[in-house]
């Protein structure tokens, strides 16, 4: 997670969740709580795919929408979600999904 102020300057970056080889439990409530604790106005999500394939899964798209909706309730913008594979990055914002 990258937490940003109202000028989109970094406040902090940190690992919020860790997963296993094929899954991670991600809780929108915890994303919102941490963003509020830090006084963030926007956030950027990123995670890796250990498979090396950066193409977002259906689950990735679903949790991103849930997080964006949860953040919107408290006026925090989700600017992007990047999925990282072996030498490749897929940006939800570049694909028009955010």
VENRA-V704986 format. One record per residue. N is the residue number from 1. RES is the residue in three letters. SS is DSSP state (a for helix, b for strand, c for the rest). Layout:
n->(N N)
res->(RES RES)
ss->(SS SS)
This chain:
n->(1 2 3 4 5 6 7 8 9 10 11 12 13 14 15 16 17 18 19 20 21 22 23 24 25 26 27 28 29 30 31 32 33 34 35 36 37 38 39 40 41 42 43 44 45 46 47 48 49 50 51 52 53 54 55 56 57 58 59 60 61 62 63 64 65 66 67 68 69 70 71 72 73 74 75 76 77 78 79 80 81 82 83 84 85 86 87 88 89 90 91 92 93 94 95 96 97 98)
res->(UNK UNK UNK UNK UNK UNK UNK UNK UNK UNK UNK UNK UNK UNK UNK UNK UNK UNK UNK UNK UNK UNK UNK UNK UNK UNK UNK UNK UNK UNK UNK UNK UNK UNK UNK UNK UNK UNK UNK UNK UNK UNK UNK UNK UNK UNK UNK UNK UNK UNK UNK UNK UNK UNK UNK UNK UNK UNK UNK UNK UNK UNK UNK UNK UNK UNK UNK UNK UNK UNK UNK UNK UNK UNK UNK UNK UNK UNK UNK UNK UNK UNK UNK UNK UNK UNK UNK UNK UNK UNK UNK UNK UNK UNK UNK UNK UNK UNK)
ss->(c b b b c c c c c b b b b c c c c c c c c c c c c c c a a a a a a a a a a a c c c b b b b b b b c c c c c c c c c a a a a a a a a a a a a a a a c c c c b b b b b b b b b c c b b b b c c c c c c c)
